[in-house]
């Protein structure tokens, strides 16, 4: 019986764990919804537009946000759903009132009968520390890999709510 309990205990501990993200009490939903304007970017050399239509903070794991959205790729508008996990927060040098927030994202296409796929990567948000001062100030960038389910082809992808001069210079944690 002791052996069975010892084998089962790590599973319980792992399943119940949350990460050490220090701002679990804050709600980043408004930043992720981006005033319903969405995020523009590139996948390979093509344009992609992503917009979240629903963002819900997970009550049991408050560092996670469950999202639903739409994305337009190659003239097709497709739906997606997934999870964003907030991991780290850092101060911005020379800007005491700002912070950088980093995390992981995974979005799955929800229309497998159409040329669909999934996104996986990192995101970063630069915003004000004071929640009352955030308004439309926040900048958000997603960068990762898009995998086409039909062809299996992987492509670099990024999308953000502002224009980048050189996405390769954007630092992700």
FIGUSE-311498 format. One record per residue (C-alpha): residue number from 1; residue in one letter; chain; x, y, z. Coordinates in Angstrom, 2 decimals, always signed. Layout:
N
REC    n  res  chain        u        v        w
REC  NUM    A      A        X        Y        Z
...
// end
This chain:
173
REC    n  res  chain        u        v        w
REC    1    X      A    +0.00    +0.00    +0.00
REC    2    X      A    +2.85    +2.41    +0.84
REC    3    X      A    +4.46    +1.79    -2.54
REC    4    X      A    +1.21    +2.52    -4.36
REC    5    X      A    +0.77    +5.74    -2.39
REC    6    X      A    +4.36    +6.82    -3.10
REC    7    X      A    +3.88    +6.22    -6.82
REC    8    X      A    +0.60    +8.11    -6.89
REC    9    X      A    +1.72   +11.11    -4.76
REC   10    X      A    +3.95   +12.80    -7.39
REC   11    X      A    +1.06   +12.71    -9.87
REC   12    X      A    -1.24   +14.47    -7.42
REC   13    X      A    +1.40   +17.06    -6.59
REC   14    X      A    +2.22   +17.71   -10.26
REC   15    X      A    -1.43   +17.98   -11.29
REC   16    X      A    -2.30   +20.42    -8.51
REC   17    X      A    +0.69   +22.71    -9.02
REC   18    X      A    +0.48   +26.17   -10.47
REC   19    X      A    +3.45   +28.24   -11.56
REC   20    X      A    +5.03   +31.09    -9.59
REC   21    X      A    +3.63   +33.94   -11.69
REC   22    X      A    +3.45   +36.80    -9.14
REC   23    X      A    +0.51   +38.72   -10.67
REC   24    X      A    -2.15   +36.00   -10.48
REC   25    X      A    -4.48   +38.44    -8.74
REC   26    X      A    -4.47   +40.81   -11.75
REC   27    X      A    -6.68   +40.33   -14.79
REC   28    X      A    -5.02   +40.66   -18.22
REC   29    X      A    -8.19   +39.88   -20.21
REC   30    X      A    -8.67   +43.44   -21.46
REC   31    X      A    -5.11   +43.56   -22.79
REC   32    X      A    -5.57   +40.23   -24.60
REC   33    X      A    -8.90   +41.30   -26.11
REC   34    X      A    -7.13   +44.45   -27.40
REC   35    X      A   -10.37   +46.40   -27.72
REC   36    X      A   -11.49   +43.69   -30.18
REC   37    X      A    -9.05   +45.18   -32.74
REC   38    X      A    -6.91   +42.07   -32.87
REC   39    X      A    -3.31   +41.53   -33.83
REC   40    X      A    -1.65   +41.78   -37.24
REC   41    X      A    +1.43   +39.85   -38.27
REC   42    X      A    +3.20   +37.51   -40.64
REC   43    X      A    +3.32   +33.79   -41.22
REC   44    X      A    +6.21   +33.05   -43.58
REC   45    X      A    +5.73   +35.99   -45.97
REC   46    X      A    +1.93   +36.03   -45.79
REC   47    X      A    -0.25   +38.34   -43.72
REC   48    X      A    -2.15   +36.95   -40.72
REC   49    X      A    -4.77   +38.63   -38.54
REC   50    X      A    -5.70   +37.19   -35.15
REC   51    X      A    -8.50   +38.40   -32.90
REC   52    X      A    -9.61   +36.96   -29.58
REC   53    X      A   -13.37   +37.06   -29.09
REC   54    X      A   -13.40   +35.42   -25.67
REC   55    X      A   -10.78   +35.53   -22.91
REC   56    X      A   -11.52   +33.79   -19.59
REC   57    X      A    -9.14   +33.62   -16.65
REC   58    X      A    -8.96   +30.09   -15.21
REC   59    X      A   -10.28   +30.22   -11.63
REC   60    X      A    -8.29   +27.15   -10.53
REC   61    X      A    -5.01   +28.16   -12.21
REC   62    X      A    -5.12   +31.98   -12.43
REC   63    X      A    -1.93   +32.17   -14.50
REC   64    X      A    -3.88   +30.52   -17.36
REC   65    X      A    -6.34   +32.19   -19.70
REC   66    X      A    -8.64   +30.20   -21.97
REC   67    X      A    -9.17   +31.97   -25.27
REC   68    X      A   -11.34   +31.63   -28.35
REC   69    X      A   -10.74   +33.60   -31.48
REC   70    X      A   -10.61   +33.90   -35.21
REC   71    X      A    -7.69   +34.22   -37.56
REC   72    X      A    -7.51   +35.13   -41.21
REC   73    X      A    -4.88   +33.35   -43.28
REC   74    X      A    -4.63   +33.07   -47.08
REC   75    X      A    -8.05   +34.69   -47.43
REC   76    X      A    -9.72   +32.15   -45.14
REC   77    X      A   -11.23   +33.09   -41.79
REC   78    X      A   -10.87   +30.24   -39.31
REC   79    X      A   -11.68   +29.74   -35.65
REC   80    X      A    -9.29   +28.75   -32.88
REC   81    X      A    -9.27   +28.03   -29.17
REC   82    X      A    -6.46   +27.56   -26.71
REC   83    X      A    -4.58   +28.60   -23.64
REC   84    X      A    -2.19   +31.36   -22.65
REC   85    X      A    -0.01   +30.79   -19.60
REC   86    X      A    +1.58   +33.77   -17.86
REC   87    X      A    +5.03   +32.87   -16.49
REC   88    X      A    +7.30   +35.83   -15.68
REC   89    X      A    +7.28   +39.53   -14.93
REC   90    X      A   +10.22   +41.95   -15.11
REC   91    X      A   +10.75   +45.67   -14.62
REC   92    X      A   +11.54   +47.79   -17.67
REC   93    X      A   +14.90   +49.56   -17.45
REC   94    X      A   +14.63   +53.35   -17.20
REC   95    X      A   +10.81   +53.10   -16.96
REC   96    X      A    +9.91   +52.49   -13.33
REC   97    X      A    +6.15   +52.53   -14.01
REC   98    X      A    +6.29   +49.77   -16.68
REC   99    X      A    +6.72   +46.00   -16.69
REC  100    X      A    +7.29   +43.18   -19.15
REC  101    X      A    +5.13   +40.08   -18.81
REC  102    X      A    +6.11   +36.83   -20.57
REC  103    X      A    +4.25   +33.60   -21.22
REC  104    X      A    +3.47   +30.67   -23.49
REC  105    X      A    +0.57   +30.23   -25.88
REC  106    X      A    -1.02   +27.30   -27.67
REC  107    X      A    -3.92   +27.82   -30.06
REC  108    X      A    -5.65   +24.99   -31.91
REC  109    X      A    -7.69   +25.45   -35.04
REC  110    X      A   -11.24   +24.25   -34.49
REC  111    X      A   -12.12   +23.44   -38.10
REC  112    X      A   -10.15   +20.31   -39.05
REC  113    X      A   -12.05   +19.84   -42.33
REC  114    X      A   -10.55   +23.11   -43.64
REC  115    X      A    -6.87   +23.91   -44.21
REC  116    X      A    -6.34   +24.40   -40.46
REC  117    X      A    -3.52   +24.09   -37.94
REC  118    X      A    -2.18   +25.09   -34.56
REC  119    X      A    +0.04   +27.79   -33.11
REC  120    X      A    +2.58   +27.32   -30.33
REC  121    X      A    +5.04   +29.83   -28.95
REC  122    X      A    +5.77   +32.71   -26.60
REC  123    X      A    +4.12   +36.05   -25.92
REC  124    X      A    +5.22   +39.24   -24.24
REC  125    X      A    +3.28   +42.22   -22.97
REC  126    X      A    +4.75   +45.60   -22.11
REC  127    X      A    +2.35   +47.57   -19.97
REC  128    X      A    +1.98   +49.88   -16.98
REC  129    X      A    +2.31   +48.46   -13.49
REC  130    X      A    -0.67   +50.45   -12.24
REC  131    X      A    -3.78   +48.66   -13.54
REC  132    X      A    -5.70   +51.95   -13.65
REC  133    X      A    -3.18   +53.47   -16.06
REC  134    X      A    -3.03   +50.65   -18.61
REC  135    X      A    -5.82   +51.76   -20.92
REC  136    X      A    -4.79   +51.22   -24.53
REC  137    X      A    -1.12   +51.64   -23.68
REC  138    X      A    -0.11   +47.98   -23.65
REC  139    X      A    +1.86   +46.40   -26.49
REC  140    X      A    +1.51   +42.67   -27.02
REC  141    X      A    +3.50   +40.38   -29.33
REC  142    X      A    +3.10   +36.67   -30.03
REC  143    X      A    +5.89   +34.71   -31.73
REC  144    X      A    +6.10   +31.01   -32.49
REC  145    X      A    +5.44   +28.23   -34.97
REC  146    X      A    +2.29   +27.50   -36.98
REC  147    X      A    +1.82   +23.86   -38.01
REC  148    X      A    -0.55   +23.13   -40.88
REC  149    X      A    -2.49   +19.96   -40.03
REC  150    X      A    -3.11   +18.99   -43.64
REC  151    X      A    +0.45   +19.29   -44.95
REC  152    X      A    +2.41   +19.04   -41.68
REC  153    X      A    +4.40   +22.10   -42.76
REC  154    X      A    +5.74   +24.33   -39.98
REC  155    X      A    +6.08   +28.09   -40.47
REC  156    X      A    +7.40   +30.91   -38.31
REC  157    X      A    +4.59   +33.18   -37.18
REC  158    X      A    +4.27   +36.41   -35.24
REC  159    X      A    +1.41   +38.82   -34.57
REC  160    X      A    +1.12   +41.94   -32.45
REC  161    X      A    -0.98   +45.04   -31.80
REC  162    X      A    +1.70   +47.40   -33.17
REC  163    X      A    +4.13   +47.45   -36.09
REC  164    X      A    +7.56   +45.90   -35.67
REC  165    X      A   +10.60   +47.15   -37.56
REC  166    X      A   +12.47   +43.88   -36.96
REC  167    X      A   +10.73   +41.03   -35.14
REC  168    X      A   +14.05   +39.21   -34.70
REC  169    X      A   +15.13   +41.88   -32.20
REC  170    X      A   +12.13   +41.37   -29.91
REC  171    X      A   +13.20   +39.50   -26.78
REC  172    X      A   +11.05   +36.65   -25.45
REC  173    X      A   +11.60   +34.76   -22.21
// end
